[in-house]
Amino acid sequence: MKFELEKLVRDNIRRLTPYSSARHEFKGEASVFLDANENSFGSPVLLPSSGGEGIGERFNRYPDPLQWQLKFELAKIKGVPAEYIFIGNGSDEVIDLAYRIFCNPKKDNVIICPPTYGMYEVSANINDVEIRKVNLTEDFQLDVDGILGATDQNTKLLFICSPNNPTANNMKRKDVELLLNNFPGIVIIDEAYINFSRQKTFIQELTEYENLVVMQTLSKAWGLASLRLGLAFASIQIIELFNKVKPPYNINKASQALAIEALQNTQQVNDWIKQTVEQRDFLIKKLSGFPFVKKIFESDANFLLVRVDNANTLYNYLSQNKIIVRNRSKEIMCDNCLRITIGTPEENLQLLKKVRNYEK
Ligand SMILES: *Cc1c(COP(=O)(O)O)cnc(C)c1O
């Protein structure tokens, strides 16, 4: 099957002349910048920093629209050229942009595989794009034939979340590869939890599959949820489309500078990942000992999906005891399931202590 990106892109986006910023129009060396109507004197606050690169940075200038310095740091860590990276204001912006680039409202459709991450559907509804749901199989794997059978000439996107939220498991690599080879549109693999997984990332397959977009985020393992940094990895052609449609300064200066600094701390992050995985095994072992715990689903993420005899009762009991978990029991195939994030060792002990009292 020949892949033609042009045919998947909306006409208005293909024709779009993007906004051209002041810094964009001038390329070269200069020492006096009077082109962007900024405050030339300075900013009334400086970037607070624990040290290192970012110290004392000012905010009066517009930030780099393409975040090159941050992308170069990410490129080193991820093993891809910086040109293959897009940075969004959280993964939510990446998802929204994918709809706006590829999906004509009221005409095109996308495929999602419930139970899965809620934003794929919300974003489709915001953009007035038809959603086709092909549920995961009973063991929470992709229904490959069902997905391919649900496509038509207006199918533009397929969202695969692996490890999947809320089921916590990896999708089988063979199935994902089958879909990459046969799905007629763009395949978006959401790897928000990849750092906790035994599965390896699909980032290294970008040259193999022209229709692949891999999403990751700095919100989970990297511990930067409040900086709002979502990542997309794709061919240069697809990245150009994202750059064309995004707001010019979608990533603010503070987030860029702090993330550059944070990315130097790989040791700390790897240590947290290791601890999280250890704590995951510990919680599985402890929780499975309670008679009201019916099933703990296999996890490749930093959370557990746990089926109990009465999810609502346990949820209410825990929240009355100031422990908040996520009640997923209304999701399809998740009846009586709670989603529990792996906490610090102390937090996990507190959870277990309360759960022990619940029995009585
Ligand atoms: C948490 C999560 C994200 C991250 O979203 P951000 O907007 O980057 O914070 C993305 N996908 C899934 C499936 C998630 O669970």
The ligand as an SDF file (V2000), in Angstrom:
LIG
                    3D

 15 15  0  0  0  0  0  0  0  0999 V2000
   -1.3250   10.9090   31.4840 C   0  0  0  0  0  0  0  0  0  0  0  0
   -1.4840   10.5530   30.0660 C   0  0  0  0  0  0  0  0  0  0  0  0
   -1.0000   11.3920   29.0610 C   0  0  0  0  0  0  0  0  0  0  0  0
   -0.2610   12.6580   29.3950 C   0  0  0  0  0  0  0  0  0  0  0  0
   -0.9550   13.7920   29.1320 O   0  0  0  0  0  0  0  0  0  0  0  0
   -0.2150   15.2010   29.2720 P   0  0  0  0  0  0  0  0  0  0  0  0
   -1.2080   16.1160   28.6320 O   0  0  0  0  0  0  0  0  0  0  0  0
    1.0610   15.1260   28.4960 O   0  0  0  0  0  0  0  0  0  0  0  0
    0.0090   15.4640   30.7020 O   0  0  0  0  0  0  0  0  0  0  0  0
   -1.1350   11.0150   27.7450 C   0  0  0  0  0  0  0  0  0  0  0  0
   -1.7230    9.8430   27.4310 N   0  0  0  0  0  0  0  0  0  0  0  0
   -2.1890    9.0120   28.3660 C   0  0  0  0  0  0  0  0  0  0  0  0
   -2.7830    7.7270   27.9630 C   0  0  0  0  0  0  0  0  0  0  0  0
   -2.1020    9.3430   29.7020 C   0  0  0  0  0  0  0  0  0  0  0  0
   -2.5940    8.5020   30.6320 O   0  0  0  0  0  0  0  0  0  0  0  0
  1  2  1  0
  2  3  1  0
  2 14  2  0
  3  4  1  0
  3 10  2  0
  4  5  1  0
  5  6  1  0
  6  7  2  0
  6  8  1  0
  6  9  1  0
 10 11  1  0
 11 12  2  0
 12 13  1  0
 12 14  1  0
 14 15  1  0
M  END
$$$$
